[in-house]
């Protein structure tokens, strides 16, 4: 038989549950406020003591109300925080199981895709998903099976809150580790974020991709175009992370494709050379974004070449010298001229055969100006000299490019 004390505790629990069952929205909101204030951070034994071994009965009511109201944002933030108290409770793995049994993961993922819901509500949803993922590999797989990677990638790309984006990144990072069945899916989900309009999301995705790269093995070919795209971002933090990822990929099979892409960005496409009719400046159409990428690529090429003689030789084989000289001769873009000149100087100083080719193309006087001041010499070029550079035909034989300096 139960003791009088136990009977009284059970009676109080039943009164509390009846109060919840009969309460309307405002009253339930107050109940949730009191529950969060009194129970945040409690362990499973402490919660069971609070509810006379019937905590699961209250959790079941919370999850049932969530299923019925999450589309309408009825006390959603408080409701998610209350459920989070159960899911985060130490030794409370059974609460996670109970939440999953009612389809909790799918509800949380649906919340992320509902445009009319507040971002703070979606952030609470991500926090609950993180608690579930932290419980182990099978829980991570459950999230991924519910198209969780796609939902998180979209949330990361579209969120306007830096805190929410960081939470989404942390969960993507968690799903990308100790989850071999879905690791590639997470990696591709992060790649899909790169073309988005949010520089913060791009930065976080690049950071996470670089961390994942150590355990990924070979990177997929779909990575080439998005990485080269973000390399030309106007945001320096994005450029930096893209360059760091490029460095990590130089030891992978994707290197030749990346280097080809870097070199290709040095010279404008034929269709981009048409002049606009607006104004008398004659600036080239469609080259703004491409020029930004070219400037960033020139810097990246210099870094990669200086770190590896093998990479430098591969760049020369891909006609990087010709591309850099074209960029130096482009009077419309001073920043591009400067970066290209600095990178060109490195190849000239390290590879004697490059020096000979460039000297022959520039002529003795202009070449000497170049060597004396690679950061400023291009400002003294006249239009004729610039045109000669832009139309140069320097072509170093592949066998010569394999020679060591």
N, C-alpha and C positions, 0 to 999 in steps of 0.2 A: 504493500500500500504506500501511496505517496504521503509525504509529511504535509502538515498544515502549511508550512512555508512554501513547499513546492506547489501545492494547490493554489495558494494565493498568487504565486508567480505566473502560473498557467492562466489564472483568471484575468490577471492584468494583461497578459499577451492577447487573450481573446477579446478583451475590451478594446485594446489598441487596434487589432485587425478589423473589428467591427466598425470602429471609428473611421478607419481608412476606407473600408468598403462603402460606407454611407456618405463619405465626404465628397463635396464638389471640388472644382478646380482650385478655388482660393484656399479652402481648408487643407487640401492635399499639399498645396505649395508650402503652407506653414509647417505641416508635418515633415516635409522634406527638409526644410530649413533646420528644424530642430534635430532631425536625424543626422544631417551632415555635421552640424556643430558639435553634437555629442559623441559621434562615433568615428570621425575621421582618424585614420591611422590605427584602428583597433585590429587585433589578430582574430583569427577564426574562433578560438576558445572564448575570447572576450565578447565577441558578437553573440555567440551562442548563450553566454551567461546573461547578456543584456536581454535576449529574447527567450529566455527559459528553454533553451535547446530547440527553439522554433524559428531561427533566423531565416531558414530557407522558405518559410511560409511568407515572410515579408518580401524576400527577393522575388518569389514567384509573382506576387502582386505587382511589384515594380516592373518586371519584365512584361507582364501581361498589359499593363497600362502603356508601356513603351510601344508594344506592337500595335495598339489601337490608336495612338496619338502622335507618333513620330512625324507623320506627314503634315501635321498642323502646328508643330512647335509648341505644344501645350506643356509648359514647365520643362521643356526638353533639357535645358542645361542642368537644372537641379536633379532631374531624373537620371541623367547620365552620370552625374557626380555621385549620386547615391548608389547606383549600381557599381561604380568604380570602387567604392568603399568595400564592397563584397569581393570584387575581383582582385583587389590589391591586398587583401587580408593575408597575413602570413599563415601558412598551413591551411589556406582556404581553397585548395585546388578543386574541391567538390563544388564550390560556388561557380567556378568557371565552367565545369561540366554541366551544371544545371542551366546556366545561361546559354550555352551552346545548344542544348537540347531543344530550346524553343526557337532556334534559328537566329540567335543573337548576332552572329558574325554578319549574316546577310543584311540584317537591319542596319547595323553600323555602317556597312559599305553603301547601302542605299542612301543613308543620311548624307554621305559625302557627295552624292550626285544630285541632290535636290537643290536647285539654284535659289529657291526662295528662303531657305533656312539661313540663319545667321552663321557667320564664320566661327564664332566662339563655340557654337553647338557642334559644328563639324570638327573643331579641334578637340573637344571632349570625346567625340567618337573615335578619333585617331588615338587618343590616349588609352581608351579601352582596348582598342585593337592591339596596341603595344603591350598591354598587360597580358593579353591572350597569347601573343607571339612569344613573350618571355617565358611562357609555361613550357615550351619545348618544340621540337621539330614537327610533331604531328599537328600542332596548333598552327604553326606557320604554313604548313601545307593546306590546312583547312581554309585559311585566309586566301591563299593563292588560288585555290580551287573555286572560290567564289568570285573570281575576277578582281581580286583585291589589288593586284599590281596595277591594272589599268585604272582603277578608281583612284588609287593613291597618286599615280603619275599625273592624272588630270587635276587632282586637287593641288598637288605641288606646283603645277604649271599655271594655275589660274588663281590661286589664293593671293590676297592682297596683304596678308599679315605675315610678317617675318617670323613670328613665333610659331604660327601654324605651319609654315613652310619647313621650319626646322624640325617640328614634330613629325611631319610627313617624311622628311629625309631620314630621320632616325629610324622610323619604322621600315622604310625601304632598305636601309642598310642592314637592319636586323633580319629582314626576310631574305637578304642576299647572302647571309652566312649560316652555316650549319643547316642548309636547306638545299641539298644537291639536286633534288628533283625539279625545283623551280628557279635555280640560280640564274640560268640563261634568260628566263622570262623577266626576272627582276632587272637584269643588266639591260635588256632591250627596252624595258619600260623607262629606265633612266635615259637611254639614248633618245627615246621619243620626246623627252622633256626639252632637249637642247634647242630645237627650233622655236620654242615658245617666246612670248614677248616679255617675260619677267627675267631681268638680269640676275636677281637673287636666286630664282629657281634654277637658272642655268649654272650659276656658280656652285650651288649645292649638289646638283646632278653630276657635274664634272668632278667634284671632290669625292663623291661616293663611288663613281666609276673608277677613279684612280685607286681608291682603297680596295675595291673589289678585284681589280686587275691582277693582283698577286695570286689570287686563288682561282682565277678564271681560265688560265691557260691562254689560248689564242682568242683574240677579239674578233667579232663578226665583221664582215665587210661593210655592213650598213653603218658602221661607225664613222667611216671616212668623211662623207659629205657633211654630216652635222658638226663634227669637230672642226673642220676647216671653216664652216660657217660661223661658229661662235668665236673663232680665233680673231675675226675682224670686228668683234663687238666694240662699241664706243666706251664700254665700261672696262676699266683696266683690270678690275678684280676677275672679270670673266676671261679676259685675254690671258691673264696669268695662269688661271686654273686650266685653260685649254692647252697652254704651252707645257704645263707640268704633265698633263695626260699624254701629250705627244711624246715627251721624253720617256715616259713609262712604256709607250708602245714601240719604241725604237728597237726593243729586243724581241719583238713579235713578228710573225709572218706578214702582218699588215703593213710593215714599214715601207716596202716599195710603193704601194698604192698611196700612202700618205705623202711620201716624198714627191711622187709625180704630181699630186694635187697641189702641194706647196709651190712647186716650180711653175705649174700651169697658171697660178694666180698672178705671177709676175708680169705676164703679158696680156693686154686686153683682148677680149674676143673681137672678132671682126665686126659683129653687129653692134658693139659698144662704141665704135669709132665714129658713128654718125654725129654730126654737130647739131646742136639745138639751134633753132632760129631765134629764140628769145634772147634779147640783149646783144651787145657787140663783143662780149667776152669770148664767145665761142667755146664754152665749156662742154665737155663731152657728155653725151646722154647716158644715163643708166650706170655711171661708173662710181657713184658715191660709195655704195656699200662694198663694191668690188675693190675700190682703192683702199678702204679701211682694212679689208682682209689682206690685200697685198702688203700694206705696211706691216701688219702683224706677222704675216708669213715671212717677210724679210728678216724681222727680228728673230723669229723662231728658227729660221734656217741658219742664222749666225750662231745661235746657241747650240743647236744640234751639231753643226759642223765642228765647232770648237771642242765639243765633248767627245767626238769620235771621228778619227781619220777615215774610218771605213764609210761612215755616213757622208762625210765631206766628199769622198771620191764618188759615191753613188750620186750625189747631187750634181757633181760636175758631169757625170755621164748623162744625166737628165737635162743637160744644157742650162744649168742654173746661171752660168756666167753670161750667156746671151740674155737671159731674162733679166738679170740684175742691171746689165748695161741699158736695156730697153727702159727699165724703170728709172734709171738715173737721167735718161734723156727726156722724160715726161715732165715738161715745164709746168704743167697744170697742177702738179701735186708735189709741193716742196718736202713734206714729211716723207713721202715715198722715196723721193730722191735721196734724202739723207740716210734713211735706213738701208737702202739698196747700196749706197756708196760705202757705208761702213762694212756691210757684209762682203761686198766685192773686194775691199782692201784685204780682208782676212784671206780669201782664196788666193789673191795675188802674192801676198807675203809668204804663204805656206807652200804654194805649188809653183815652182819655177816655170813650168810650161803654161800655166795660166797667165803669169806675168808677161811672158813673151807674146801671147795672143792679145792681151789687153793693150800692151804697149804698141803693138802694130796697129791695132784698131784706133787708138787715141792719137797716135803721133807723139813724138818725144816731148814737146812742150806741154801739151795738155796732160800727158801721163805724169810728168813731173809735178804739175800742180795737184794732181790727184793724190800722189804719194805724199806730198808735203802736208796737205790738209784735206783728208778724205771727208771731213764733216762739213766743209764749206766750199770746196773748189767748184762744185756744180753751180753755185750762185753767180759765178763769173763767166759761165758759158754763154756764147751767143746762140741765136736760133739755128744757125747752120750747123754748129758743133752738136747741139742738142739733137737735131734731126739725124745726124750721122750716127749718134749713139742709139737713138730709137729705132733706126733701120739697120743696125749692125747685123752682120752675118757670121759672127764668131761661132765656130763649131769645132769643139775639141774632140778628136777621135776617141772612141771608147777605150781602146787599148792604152792610149796615153793617159787617160784619166785614172787608170788603175795603178799607175806608177806612184810610189811613195815620194813625199817631198824630201 
